[in-house]
């Protein structure tokens, strides 16, 4: 059984929808298991991007952009700033047909902030 937590859609902008999910992971195998559990849901499997980041308990940073260049690093920076380790955060985007430019990074930040606030 997975410890995956889905917070659902956090915001919409110009047709794109953003959701945030996550869960505890202590190593790369744990990260892969959580990503696999997320993608069992057809809506998440068909999403345009599932970007993610985690600071492993040993301090190793891992990230995945899934085609949304730079988004994984945004998640990592926020985790480092909050000193949050051992917890994977995944920001999912369903592309709505219009380019968002730099706004897409602000939306990733909004999703991560919402997730971190819900954890406390």
C-alpha positions in Angstrom: 0.0 0.0 0.0 1.3 3.5 -0.9 1.4 6.5 1.3 0.5 8.7 -1.6 -1.4 11.9 -0.7 -3.4 13.6 -3.5 -4.3 17.2 -2.7 -6.2 17.5 -6.1 -6.4 20.6 -8.3 -5.0 23.6 -6.7 -5.4 26.2 -9.5 -6.4 26.7 -13.1 -5.0 29.3 -15.6 -5.8 29.7 -19.2 -7.1 26.2 -19.5 -4.2 24.5 -17.7 -4.9 22.8 -14.4 -2.4 22.2 -11.7 -2.6 19.6 -8.9 -0.2 18.5 -6.2 0.5 15.1 -4.6 3.2 13.5 -2.6 4.3 11.2 0.2 7.2 10.0 2.3 10.1 8.3 0.5 13.5 7.3 1.9 15.2 6.3 -1.4 14.9 6.2 -5.2 12.8 3.0 -5.0 10.3 4.8 -2.7 10.1 7.7 -5.2 9.5 5.3 -8.1 6.8 3.5 -6.1 4.9 6.7 -5.3 5.1 7.9 -8.9 3.8 4.5 -10.1 1.0 4.8 -7.6 0.1 8.3 -8.8 0.0 7.1 -12.4 -2.4 4.3 -11.6 -5.0 7.1 -11.7 -5.7 7.5 -15.4 -6.1 11.3 -15.1 -2.6 11.6 -13.7 -1.2 9.1 -16.1 -2.6 11.2 -19.0 -1.4 14.5 -17.6 0.9 16.6 -19.7 3.6 16.9 -16.9 4.2 15.2 -13.6 7.1 17.2 -12.3 8.6 16.2 -8.9 11.3 16.8 -6.4 12.7 15.3 -3.2 15.5 15.8 -0.7 16.3 12.3 0.4 17.0 11.8 4.1 20.7 11.4 3.3 20.7 14.9 1.7 20.7 13.7 -1.9 18.5 15.9 -4.2 16.4 14.2 -6.9 14.1 15.8 -9.4 12.1 15.1 -12.5 10.9 17.7 -15.0 8.8 15.4 -17.2 9.1 17.8 -20.1 8.4 21.0 -18.0 12.0 22.3 -18.0 13.1 23.8 -14.7 10.0 22.8 -12.7 11.7 20.1 -10.7 14.4 22.5 -9.6 11.7 25.0 -8.4 10.3 22.2 -6.2 13.8 21.2 -4.9 14.6 24.8 -4.0 11.4 25.1 -2.0 12.0 21.8 -0.2 15.6 23.0 0.7 14.3 26.3 2.0 11.7 24.6 4.2 14.3 21.9 5.3 11.9 19.3 4.2 13.6 15.9 3.5 12.3 12.5 2.9 9.1 13.7 1.3 8.3 13.6 -2.5 6.2 16.4 -3.9 4.7 16.0 -7.4 3.1 18.9 -9.3 0.9 17.7 -12.1 -0.2 19.9 -15.1 -2.8 19.3 -17.6 -2.0 21.6 -20.5 -4.9 23.8 -21.6 -3.7 24.9 -25.0 -2.1 28.3 -24.1 1.5 28.9 -23.2 1.9 30.3 -19.7 5.5 31.5 -19.9 7.0 32.3 -16.5 3.6 32.0 -14.8 4.0 28.2 -14.9 6.8 28.5 -12.3 4.7 30.6 -10.0 1.9 28.0 -10.3 4.4 25.2 -9.3 5.4 27.3 -6.3 1.7 27.9 -5.4 1.1 24.1 -5.5 4.2 23.3 -3.4 3.2 25.9 -0.9 -0.3 24.5 -0.6 1.1 21.0 -0.1 3.6 22.1 2.6 1.0 24.1 4.4 -1.3 21.1 4.5 1.5 19.0 6.0 1.8 21.2 9.0 
